[in-house]
Amino acid sequence: MNNKKQHKNENKNKKQHKHKHQHKHQHKTNKMDKKDNNNNNNNNNNNNNNDNNNNNQIENANQNENENEMKNLEKKVTKNLIKNYSNLLNGNSFKDFSIFVENKSNPFEIKVHKSILSSRSPFFNELLKEKNHLNSISLNQFNKKEMESILSYIYYGNISFENQENLIQLLEISIYFKLNLLKEIIQKKISNSINYSNFFQFLFQNRNLNSNEIEIKCFELINQNFSQIQNNENLFNLTKEEIIKFIQFKQEKKEIFQFDFFQFLNNWIKKRNKSLKLKKYEHKMNEKKRLFHSFFSLFDKDSISKQDFDKLKQFDFFLPNSFLIHFERTIFEIQDQEKETKIKEKEKKIKRRDKRIKSFQSENQNLKSENKKKEKEIEEKWKKEIEDKNKEIEDKEKENQQMKIEIEDKNKEVEKMKPVFDEYEKEFEEIQKKLEPIKKNFPQFSETRIIKDIEYVKKLQEWINDNDFFSKMKKGFSAKRDGFNSQNWHKAVDGKGKTLVIIKTKQNFIFGGFTQVGWNRGTRWSKDSNAFIFSLRNDKGDRIPAKFTIKKGQEQWAIYSDLSYGPIFGDGSDIYLVSNLQSGYSNFGCTYNLPNGITYNTDSGKSYLAGSYNNWVVDELETYFI
């Protein structure tokens, strides 16, 4: 029974152990599952974080890209604005205001826009508000380059600082036009440009500008280099106000004055006041010198006793604030002395003036009596002159009356001549009508002053019998246009080949000649078997146009070239013009054939072309060639 019970207990223990083992295994499994779940959750979280980071990076990249695009767009807009306003300034569109610069007698004009000037410059805004009707302004104190530079800033914010020498001028202009931002920029630019070699120059130029920034920069360089420049002449050219400001500058920096600065002030005051000879002041300055040496001797000791410290109290004037008060007091003393001196000088001047006034008064009395005499003389003289002038006026009136009568007579004569003028006008209109077909069909004669009948043109075309030449030829010489001079004629005509010469005399004869070989430079005869001379019109206008060929055996004497003469046809001077081209000879029939019934070397032959042998005057000479 005990065994049975024991076996039963063992089975129970086994079950409990198995249950425990299963529970433990289950717990372990749950724990592992939980760990796996945690790992999975962590992995999921990491993945989510990575995704979020990636998304953030993408968003940041997109944002940066958008910002860059916006910046680029802004740059383009700015660049486009600058370009547009530059075009406005440099172009001529919509400009309604003029600025005159440089020389007053001959100023340079710059055209601009009122709206842009008034919106960008307080100076122009105030000016144009007060005077809205104003269309121009003279700013002769500025030159063209300075004005163009400041206008480029006003229009599109651009200004050149390439030339360092004109910075002060640009600052003056910016102050004048109340451009405060530009003023700050230029002041900063000048401040950066100031150095040891130029700070005096900028300090003196700043006197009219009162720029605190420039002044302080110059004071800093003076302070830093004082030992090197204490004897520089420019330092002694500082004004009283500049000295006081420099002392205040040192006071703000809480500096104790060194002995070399004290010596400089002493010398500066002496140089400024040599004429006053202030012994009292010199005595004071000498006393201060001794104190100054005593002051610095105290610091030669290794340590300072209370007694030494008490001695230092007497040197409070070396501290900047006390020194400034002392310096100003000294200056005021000097100014008082100067005022007293000036007052005394003025009193002396007043006394001298009183003496002069008295002498002037006596002289004035004498002058009054003299003036009365002269007034009478002048009055009598004027009376006489007035009488003479009145007489002249009367004479002029008589002359004017006579002239009126003469003018009336002339007007009557003009009225009588009116029918004659009307007749001339009709003739002119008829001539113009005759010229119209010539200009239309023969443009080479459109500028002629001689040929006014189309029948003459047709005859010339028939006689020359060369359509190519006739259609292409042009008027290469006109005496009225190019001058009555044989050299001018040869310069235009020589070497041109085929040439047509037309002559019109003041007696209304028209004649001339044609040659295929043309004239050449030098003195010689030219052979031409096809040369001819012609007659188009006599003085009565009843002659039939005729052509006269060269005689057989005379071809070698067709034309003659010589710079001293005009055109010459024939050995015996059938046509011959002298050097001034205004007169000549006509021994017609020597080389060229005469018309039927006329004999050579007779009056009828010599007078055939020009009305006489040599008693004729050229009105116009025209020469045509290709």
ABEGO torsion letter per residue (X at the ends): XAAAAAAAAAAAAAAAAAAAAAAAAAAAAAAAAAAAAAAAAAAAAAAAAAAAAAAAAAAAAAAAAAAAAAAAAAAAAAAAAAAAAAAAAABABGBABBBBBEBAABBBBBBBBAAAAAAABAAAAAAAAABAABABBBBAABBAAAAAAAAAAAAAGBBBAABAAAAAAAAAAAAAAGBAAAAAAAAAAAAAABBAAAAAAAAAAAAAAGBAAAAAAAAAAAAAAAAAAAABAAAAABBAAAAAAAAAAAAAAGBBBBAAAAAAAAAAAAAAAAAAGBAAAAAAAAAAAAAAAAAAAAAABABBBAAAAAAAAAAAAABAAAAAAAAAAAAAAAAAAAAAAAAAAAAAAAAAAAAAAAAAAAAAAAAAAAAAAAAAAAAAAAAAAAAAAAAAAAAAAAAAAAAAAAAAAAAAAAAAAAAAAAAAAAAAAAAAAAAAAAAAABAAAAABAABABAAAAAAAAAAAGBAAAAAABBBABBAAAAEBBAAAAAAAABGAEBBBBBBBBAAGBBBEBBBAAEBBBEBBBBBBAABBBBBABBAAGABBBBBBBBBBGAAAAABBBBAABBBBBEAAGABBBBAAGABBBBBBGAABBBBBGBBBGBAAAAAAAAGBAABBBBABBBBBBX
